[in-house]
């Protein structure tokens, strides 16, 4: 692969097209490059999250997620090709069960806020949802395996859970919690 990327500025995209892994060229505005770009953006945001202080097990998980997102992007770039394996989805399911079991039950909606790491995990979650929508839209135009869509759906769920984990992870040892939504409707119904 290294020899393949010796020139980054090829100018071949100056006409508004991009090359896919099967050597076809498509409009940069079409569904496949849109989905690929959203997955790439998600991977970049996870890289930013990894620049924060996160627990070692979360770091290890997110590094592997980055590799899986690269596989997912590769699969999207080559129509009909399969790179994302079933084990990747199973890993997300296991991580969801593990991390969610250690959290208190949610009694109220929470805001995408808290520590920098938790807030960045929420940004990752929203970008994962956008990437999922782009993959769903592409799947309505072209035949796609369900694995990319399922992976992004499960990943966005996991990122929500990890944001809650990260709000409780404080390097200084202080207690942390979610940032709860102050709903006037719910306050009235509770008599407050």
Secondary structure, 3 states (H helix, E strand, C coil): CHHHHCCCCCCHHHHCEEECCCCCEEECCCHHHHHHHHHHHHHHHHHHHCCCCCCHHHHHHHHHHHHHHHHHHHHHHCCCCCCCCHHHHHHHHHHHHHHHHCCCCCCCCECCCCCHHHHHHHHHHHHHHHHHHHHHHHHHHCCCCHHHHHHHHHHHHHHHHHHHHHHHCCCCCCCCCCCECCCHHHHHHCCC
